[in-house]
Amino acid sequence: MPLCARCTGLLVGSFAVPLFVLSLRWQVAVALFAAFVVDSVSQFVGLRSSNNVLRLVTGLGFPVAVCVLLVGGAKWLWSITL
């Protein structure tokens, strides 16, 4: 079954998470997250059309960004509770 470019990026990015989760800064993760949301929403509502390369790149960054933000948030929460 074929996957779209964005879904392929999400799948491949999920496997790349262990490479980046401890070394990526939260500011970069927020930028990756925002790029995915802006690309997805602006295409969905018809403001512009996206291409496969952009969909793939934003799809690759999204799972990495989510995991970096979750791990960073957990570390921060853990630090303030001790």
N, CA, C and O atoms as a Tinker XYZ file with bonds, in Angstrom:
   328  protein
     1  N      0.840000   -1.175000    0.000000    73     2
     2  CA     0.000000    0.000000    0.000000    64     1     3
     3  C      0.890000    1.246000    0.000000    63     2     4     5
     4  O      1.744000    1.383000    0.876000    81     3
     5  N      0.711000    2.141000   -0.948000    73     3     6
     6  CA     1.561000    3.331000   -1.028000    64     5     7
     7  C      1.234000    4.341000    0.081000    63     6     8     9
     8  O      0.099000    4.442000    0.547000    81     7
     9  N      2.260000    5.071000    0.479000    73     7    10
    10  CA     2.112000    6.130000    1.477000    64     9    11
    11  C      2.378000    7.477000    0.826000    63    10    12    13
    12  O      3.161000    7.572000   -0.120000    81    11
    13  N      1.738000    8.501000    1.323000    73    11    14
    14  CA     2.037000    9.839000    0.832000    64    13    15
    15  C      3.399000   10.273000    1.370000    63    14    16    17
    16  O      3.955000    9.629000    2.260000    81    15
    17  N      3.921000   11.344000    0.838000    73    15    18
    18  CA     5.253000   11.813000    1.232000    64    17    19
    19  C      5.291000   12.208000    2.703000    63    18    20    21
    20  O      6.264000   11.910000    3.395000    81    19
    21  N      4.249000   12.871000    3.188000    73    19    22
    22  CA     4.229000   13.296000    4.588000    64    21    23
    23  C      4.181000   12.095000    5.529000    63    22    24    25
    24  O      4.866000   12.072000    6.551000    81    23
    25  N      3.374000   11.107000    5.181000    73    23    26
    26  CA     3.278000    9.898000    6.009000    64    25    27
    27  C      4.590000    9.114000    5.983000    63    26    28    29
    28  O      4.999000    8.550000    6.998000    81    27
    29  N      5.241000    9.078000    4.835000    73    27    30
    30  CA     6.545000    8.430000    4.742000    64    29    31
    31  C      7.540000    9.140000    5.640000    63    30    32    33
    32  O      8.327000    8.488000    6.328000    81    31
    33  N      7.518000   10.464000    5.645000    73    31    34
    34  CA     8.390000   11.232000    6.527000    64    33    35
    35  C      8.108000   10.962000    7.991000    63    34    36    37
    36  O      9.036000   10.853000    8.792000    81    35
    37  N      6.844000   10.855000    8.346000    73    35    38
    38  CA     6.478000   10.544000    9.732000    64    37    39
    39  C      7.015000    9.180000   10.150000    63    38    40    41
    40  O      7.528000    9.016000   11.257000    81    39
    41  N      6.892000    8.212000    9.257000    73    39    42
    42  CA     7.349000    6.856000    9.561000    64    41    43
    43  C      8.875000    6.803000    9.688000    63    42    44    45
    44  O      9.399000    6.251000   10.655000    81    43
    45  N      9.573000    7.368000    8.729000    73    43    46
    46  CA    11.040000    7.357000    8.767000    64    45    47
    47  C     11.546000    8.211000    9.928000    63    46    48    49
    48  O     12.507000    7.832000   10.598000    81    47
    49  N     10.917000    9.349000   10.171000    73    47    50
    50  CA    11.307000   10.210000   11.281000    64    49    51
    51  C     11.140000    9.533000   12.627000    63    50    52    53
    52  O     11.897000    9.806000   13.559000    81    51
    53  N     10.162000    8.662000   12.738000    73    51    54
    54  CA     9.964000    7.926000   13.989000    64    53    55
    55  C     11.142000    7.014000   14.292000    63    54    56    57
    56  O     11.503000    6.825000   15.454000    81    55
    57  N     11.736000    6.455000   13.259000    73    55    58
    58  CA    12.914000    5.609000   13.457000    64    57    59
    59  C     14.169000    6.436000   13.721000    63    58    60    61
    60  O     15.134000    5.921000   14.286000    81    59
    61  N     14.175000    7.689000   13.328000    73    59    62
    62  CA    15.331000    8.564000   13.527000    64    61    63
    63  C     15.340000    9.230000   14.898000    63    62    64    65
    64  O     16.330000    9.863000   15.266000    81    63
    65  N     14.271000    9.103000   15.648000    73    63    66
    66  CA    14.165000    9.775000   16.948000    64    65    67
    67  C     15.346000    9.477000   17.872000    63    66    68    69
    68  O     15.885000   10.414000   18.461000    81    67
    69  N     15.778000    8.220000   18.030000    73    67    70
    70  CA    16.896000    7.969000   18.965000    64    69    71
    71  C     18.190000    8.700000   18.603000    63    70    72    73
    72  O     19.039000    8.915000   19.468000    81    71
    73  N     18.346000    9.079000   17.350000    73    71    74
    74  CA    19.553000    9.792000   16.945000    64    73    75
    75  C     19.574000   11.244000   17.418000    63    74    76    77
    76  O     20.644000   11.825000   17.596000    81    75
    77  N     18.401000   11.825000   17.618000    73    75    78
    78  CA    18.313000   13.255000   17.894000    64    77    79
    79  C     17.730000   13.631000   19.250000    63    78    80    81
    80  O     17.881000   14.774000   19.680000    81    79
    81  N     17.083000   12.723000   19.919000    73    79    82
    82  CA    16.258000   13.096000   21.071000    64    81    83
    83  C     17.070000   13.722000   22.207000    63    82    84    85
    84  O     16.540000   14.571000   22.924000    81    83
    85  N     18.306000   13.346000   22.393000    73    83    86
    86  CA    19.089000   13.904000   23.496000    64    85    87
    87  C     19.972000   15.071000   23.080000    63    86    88    89
    88  O     20.473000   15.796000   23.940000    81    87
    89  N     20.172000   15.268000   21.780000    73    87    90
    90  CA    21.101000   16.310000   21.350000    64    89    91
    91  C     20.423000   17.534000   20.742000    63    90    92    93
    92  O     21.083000   18.554000   20.541000    81    91
    93  N     19.142000   17.465000   20.447000    73    91    94
    94  CA    18.456000   18.570000   19.789000    64    93    95
    95  C     17.931000   19.562000   20.823000    63    94    96    97
    96  O     17.347000   19.171000   21.833000    81    95
    97  N     18.143000   20.831000   20.563000    73    95    98
    98  CA    17.655000   21.874000   21.476000    64    97    99
    99  C     16.147000   22.060000   21.305000    63    98   100   101
   100  O     15.592000   21.797000   20.239000    81    99
   101  N     15.501000   22.516000   22.369000    73    99   102
   102  CA    14.051000   22.636000   22.327000    64   101   103
   103  C     13.605000   23.698000   21.323000    63   102   104   105
   104  O     12.515000   23.590000   20.762000    81   103
   105  N     14.426000   24.721000   21.087000    73   103   106
   106  CA    14.061000   25.768000   20.128000    64   105   107
   107  C     13.967000   25.193000   18.712000    63   106   108   109
   108  O     13.075000   25.557000   17.946000    81   107
   109  N     14.888000   24.300000   18.373000    73   107   110
   110  CA    14.852000   23.655000   17.062000    64   109   111
   111  C     13.629000   22.741000   16.969000    63   110   112   113
   112  O     12.985000   22.664000   15.923000    81   111
   113  N     13.314000   22.056000   18.054000    73   111   114
   114  CA    12.145000   21.182000   18.075000    64   113   115
   115  C     10.861000   21.983000   17.877000    63   114   116   117
   116  O      9.965000   21.543000   17.158000    81   115
   117  N     10.765000   23.132000   18.496000    73   115   118
   118  CA     9.580000   23.979000   18.317000    64   117   119
   119  C      9.489000   24.454000   16.868000    63   118   120   121
   120  O      8.396000   24.504000   16.305000    81   119
   121  N     10.616000   24.802000   16.262000    73   119   122
   122  CA    10.615000   25.225000   14.857000    64   121   123
   123  C     10.182000   24.090000   13.932000    63   122   124   125
   124  O      9.420000   24.316000   12.992000    81   123
   125  N     10.658000   22.874000   14.190000    73   123   126
   126  CA    10.247000   21.721000   13.378000    64   125   127
   127  C      8.755000   21.441000   13.534000    63   126   128   129
   128  O      8.064000   21.155000   12.556000    81   127
   129  N      8.271000   21.526000   14.757000    73   127   130
   130  CA     6.847000   21.320000   15.044000    64   129   131
   131  C      6.006000   22.373000   14.319000    63   130   132   133
   132  O      5.004000   22.050000   13.682000    81   131
   133  N      6.428000   23.638000   14.424000    73   131   134
   134  CA     5.682000   24.726000   13.792000    64   133   135
   135  C      5.685000   24.588000   12.266000    63   134   136   137
   136  O      4.673000   24.855000   11.618000    81   135
   137  N      6.815000   24.173000   11.693000    73   135   138
   138  CA     6.887000   24.000000   10.239000    64   137   139
   139  C      5.896000   22.934000    9.771000    63   138   140   141
   140  O      5.235000   23.096000    8.745000    81   139
   141  N      5.803000   21.858000   10.524000    73   139   142
   142  CA     4.849000   20.799000   10.174000    64   141   143
   143  C      3.416000   21.307000   10.248000    63   142   144   145
   144  O      2.621000   21.063000    9.340000    81   143
   145  N      3.087000   22.004000   11.313000    73   143   146
   146  CA     1.720000   22.492000   11.493000    64   145   147
   147  C      1.360000   23.512000   10.417000    63   146   148   149
   148  O      0.274000   23.450000    9.841000    81   147
   149  N      2.262000   24.446000   10.145000    73   147   150
   150  CA     1.976000   25.467000    9.132000    64   149   151
   151  C      1.819000   24.827000    7.754000    63   150   152   153
   152  O      0.897000   25.170000    7.015000    81   151
   153  N      2.710000   23.901000    7.403000    73   151   154
   154  CA     2.618000   23.242000    6.102000    64   153   155
   155  C      1.317000   22.451000    5.991000    63   154   156   157
   156  O      0.617000   22.540000    4.983000    81   155
   157  N      0.999000   21.691000    7.008000    73   155   158
   158  CA    -0.196000   20.840000    6.958000    64   157   159
   159  C     -1.481000   21.657000    6.928000    63   158   160   161
   160  O     -2.356000   21.417000    6.096000    81   159
   161  N     -1.592000   22.609000    7.827000    73   159   162
   162  CA    -2.835000   23.376000    7.938000    64   161   163
   163  C     -3.043000   24.285000    6.728000    63   162   164   165
   164  O     -4.156000   24.387000    6.212000    81   163
   165  N     -1.977000   24.946000    6.274000    73   163   166
   166  CA    -2.138000   25.849000    5.133000    64   165   167
   167  C     -2.505000   25.084000    3.866000    63   166   168   169
   168  O     -3.247000   25.596000    3.028000    81   167
   169  N     -1.998000   23.870000    3.718000    73   167   170
   170  CA    -2.393000   23.058000    2.568000    64   169   171
   171  C     -3.831000   22.555000    2.732000    63   170   172   173
   172  O     -4.596000   22.542000    1.767000    81   171
   173  N     -4.196000   22.146000    3.937000    73   171   174
   174  CA    -5.536000   21.607000    4.189000    64   173   175
   175  C     -6.636000   22.637000    3.920000    63   174   176   177
   176  O     -7.666000   22.309000    3.332000    81   175
   177  N     -6.415000   23.879000    4.352000    73   175   178
   178  CA    -7.447000   24.902000    4.169000    64   177   179
   179  C     -7.397000   25.540000    2.787000    63   178   180   181
   180  O     -8.244000   26.372000    2.460000    81   179
   181  N     -6.416000   25.162000    1.971000    73   179   182
   182  CA    -6.373000   25.627000    0.593000    64   181   183
   183  C     -5.648000   26.940000    0.367000    63   182   184   185
   184  O     -5.817000   27.564000   -0.681000    81   183
   185  N     -4.847000   27.371000    1.327000    73   183   186
   186  CA    -4.099000   28.616000    1.145000    64   185   187
   187  C     -2.986000   28.473000    0.113000    63   186   188   189
   188  O     -2.631000   29.439000   -0.562000    81   187
   189  N     -2.443000   27.276000   -0.007000    73   187   190
   190  CA    -1.364000   27.029000   -0.962000    64   189   191
   191  C     -1.290000   25.533000   -1.219000    63   190   192   193
   192  O     -1.925000   24.735000   -0.530000    81   191
   193  N     -0.514000   25.174000   -2.209000    73   191   194
   194  CA    -0.292000   23.749000   -2.457000    64   193   195
   195  C      1.140000   23.412000   -2.049000    63   194   196   197
   196  O      2.065000   24.190000   -2.286000    81   195
   197  N      1.304000   22.272000   -1.448000    73   195   198
   198  CA     2.609000   21.825000   -0.981000    64   197   199
   199  C      3.186000   20.853000   -2.002000    63   198   200   201
   200  O      2.455000   20.280000   -2.809000    81   199
   201  N      4.504000   20.674000   -1.958000    73   199   202
   202  CA     5.110000   19.683000   -2.848000    64   201   203
   203  C      5.617000   18.504000   -2.016000    63   202   204   205
   204  O      5.673000   18.586000   -0.789000    81   203
   205  N      5.979000   17.427000   -2.675000    73   203   206
   206  CA     6.361000   16.206000   -1.972000    64   205   207
   207  C      7.635000   16.362000   -1.152000    63   206   208   209
   208  O      7.760000   15.754000   -0.089000    81   207
   209  N      8.574000   17.160000   -1.623000    73   207   210
   210  CA     9.821000   17.346000   -0.871000    64   209   211
   211  C      9.534000   18.054000    0.450000    63   210   212   213
   212  O     10.039000   17.646000    1.496000    81   211
   213  N      8.730000   19.106000    0.408000    73   211   214
   214  CA     8.379000   19.829000    1.629000    64   213   215
   215  C      7.581000   18.945000    2.581000    63   214   216   217
   216  O      7.799000   18.976000    3.792000    81   215
   217  N      6.667000   18.164000    2.038000    73   215   218
   218  CA     5.892000   17.239000    2.875000    64   217   219
   219  C      6.794000   16.213000    3.544000    63   218   220   221
   220  O      6.623000   15.910000    4.724000    81   219
   221  N      7.748000   15.681000    2.800000    73   219   222
   222  CA     8.674000   14.695000    3.351000    64   221   223
   223  C      9.531000   15.303000    4.450000    63   222   224   225
   224  O      9.701000   14.699000    5.510000    81   223
   225  N     10.071000   16.488000    4.210000    73   223   226
   226  CA    10.952000   17.136000    5.197000    64   225   227
   227  C     10.188000   17.488000    6.471000    63   226   228   229
   228  O     10.678000   17.239000    7.572000    81   227
   229  N      9.009000   18.058000    6.335000    73   227   230
   230  CA     8.248000   18.400000    7.540000    64   229   231
   231  C      7.776000   17.133000    8.256000    63   230   232   233
   232  O      7.688000   17.103000    9.483000    81   231
   233  N      7.475000   16.095000    7.485000    73   231   234
   234  CA     7.096000   14.818000    8.094000    64   233   235
   235  C      8.252000   14.183000    8.842000    63   234   236   237
   236  O      8.041000   13.574000    9.890000    81   235
   237  N      9.459000   14.310000    8.333000    73   235   238
   238  CA    10.643000   13.771000    9.025000    64   237   239
   239  C     10.882000   14.477000   10.358000    63   238   240   241
   240  O     11.233000   13.838000   11.350000    81   239
   241  N     10.693000   15.777000   10.376000    73   239   242
   242  CA    10.993000   16.543000   11.579000    64   241   243
   243  C      9.956000   16.451000   12.676000    63   242   244   245
   244  O     10.285000   16.634000   13.848000    81   243
   245  N      8.712000   16.172000   12.327000    73   243   246
   246  CA     7.639000   16.189000   13.316000    64   245   247
   247  C      7.800000   15.175000   14.444000    63   246   248   249
   248  O      7.729000   15.574000   15.606000    81   247
   249  N      8.012000   13.879000   14.170000    73   247   250
   250  CA     8.150000   12.941000   15.292000    64   249   251
   251  C      9.386000   13.215000   16.135000    63   250   252   253
   252  O      9.379000   12.995000   17.346000    81   251
   253  N     10.439000   13.691000   15.498000    73   251   254
   254  CA    11.642000   14.061000   16.250000    64   253   255
   255  C     11.316000   15.212000   17.189000    63   254   256   257
   256  O     11.681000   15.183000   18.364000    81   255
   257  N     10.628000   16.226000   16.672000    73   255   258
   258  CA    10.275000   17.385000   17.491000    64   257   259
   259  C      9.373000   17.004000   18.657000    63   258   260   261
   260  O      9.586000   17.459000   19.780000    81   259
   261  N      8.379000   16.183000   18.400000    73   259   262
   262  CA     7.454000   15.779000   19.461000    64   261   263
   263  C      8.203000   15.038000   20.567000    63   262   264   265
   264  O      7.999000   15.317000   21.749000    81   263
   265  N      9.056000   14.109000   20.196000    73   263   266
   266  CA     9.793000   13.342000   21.212000    64   265   267
   267  C     10.783000   14.212000   21.973000    63   266   268   269
   268  O     10.940000   14.056000   23.183000    81   267
   269  N     11.453000   15.126000   21.279000    73   267   270
   270  CA    12.381000   16.039000   21.971000    64   269   271
   271  C     11.626000   16.897000   22.975000    63   270   272   273
   272  O     12.092000   17.095000   24.097000    81   271
   273  N     10.474000   17.402000   22.585000    73   271   274
   274  CA     9.687000   18.235000   23.497000    64   273   275
   275  C      9.133000   17.421000   24.663000    63   274   276   277
   276  O      9.089000   17.913000   25.791000    81   275
   277  N      8.715000   16.199000   24.412000    73   275   278
   278  CA     8.212000   15.353000   25.500000    64   277   279
   279  C      9.326000   14.980000   26.480000    63   278   280   281
   280  O      9.131000   15.045000   27.694000    81   279
   281  N     10.480000   14.593000   25.961000    73   279   282
   282  CA    11.603000   14.238000   26.836000    64   281   283
   283  C     12.086000   15.461000   27.602000    63   282   284   285
   284  O     12.360000   15.373000   28.799000    81   283
   285  N     12.193000   16.595000   26.927000    73   283   286
   286  CA    12.605000   17.827000   27.603000    64   285   287
   287  C     11.609000   18.254000   28.666000    63   286   288   289
   288  O     12.000000   18.685000   29.751000    81   287
   289  N     10.319000   18.136000   28.360000    73   287   290
   290  CA     9.298000   18.472000   29.345000    64   289   291
   291  C      9.329000   17.539000   30.537000    63   290   292   293
   292  O      9.142000   17.972000   31.674000    81   291
   293  N      9.565000   16.260000   30.284000    73   291   294
   294  CA     9.654000   15.295000   31.388000    64   293   295
   295  C     10.868000   15.585000   32.264000    63   294   296   297
   296  O     10.783000   15.513000   33.490000    81   295
   297  N     12.004000   15.914000   31.635000    73   295   298
   298  CA    13.203000   16.266000   32.410000    64   297   299
   299  C     12.947000   17.513000   33.256000    63   298   300   301
   300  O     13.329000   17.564000   34.425000    81   299
   301  N     12.299000   18.514000   32.662000    73   299   302
   302  CA    12.020000   19.742000   33.387000    64   301   303
   303  C     11.051000   19.468000   34.550000    63   302   304   305
   304  O     11.257000   19.945000   35.666000    81   303
   305  N     10.018000   18.710000   34.277000    73   303   306
   306  CA     9.058000   18.378000   35.329000    64   305   307
   307  C      9.712000   17.590000   36.439000    63   306   308   309
   308  O      9.438000   17.826000   37.616000    81   307
   309  N     10.572000   16.658000   36.079000    73   307   310
   310  CA    11.296000   15.871000   37.063000    64   309   311
   311  C     12.204000   16.761000   37.914000    63   310   312   313
   312  O     12.338000   16.538000   39.117000    81   311
   313  N     12.829000   17.769000   37.295000    73   311   314
   314  CA    13.759000   18.633000   38.030000    64   313   315
   315  C     13.039000   19.540000   39.024000    63   314   316   317
   316  O     13.594000   19.863000   40.074000    81   315
   317  N     11.803000   19.960000   38.709000    73   315   318
   318  CA    11.118000   20.861000   39.635000    64   317   319
   319  C     10.389000   20.101000   40.751000    63   318   320   321
   320  O      9.988000   20.698000   41.749000    81   319
   321  N     10.219000   18.794000   40.582000    73   319   322
   322  CA     9.522000   18.034000   41.626000    64   321   323
   323  C     10.480000   17.485000   42.668000    63   322   324   325
   324  O     10.043000   17.049000   43.734000    81   323
   325  N     11.773000   17.496000   42.385000    73   323   326
   326  CA    12.732000   16.979000   43.353000    64   325   327
   327  C     13.241000   18.019000   44.290000    63   326   328
   328  O     14.058000   17.719000   45.161000    81   327
